[in-house]
Amino acid sequence: MTHARIPDFSQPAPVRTPAAPSVARRRIPVDPRYLNLPNEPVPGEIEPWQAVTPVRPDTAHSRSLRFLDTAGELLAAAFIIGGGMVLTGLATLL
């Protein structure tokens, strides 16, 4: 039974040269639109707190939505509490 040879990873990998170095490789044309694309973010480029902290824009539109959401929650709480008080008051009258 023959065993596989374990490579020595502490040494650099050997460079293979092509069989015919004089043969020029044909270059594939690249669309110039793809050369000016913005770089993608590299992992570890941002701080950890930026990845978990929600960044909310502070504009009039976002403030109004948060206000309406809070106002709706308060109105719903008032109706639930008020309805419970009315029902409790009716139960004592009967």
Secondary structure, DSSP 4 states (H G I P E B T S, - for coil): ---PPPP-TTSPPPPPPPS-TTSPPPPPP--GGGGGPPPPPPTT-S-HHHHHS------HHHHHHHHHHHHHHHHHHHHHHHHHHHHHHHHHH-
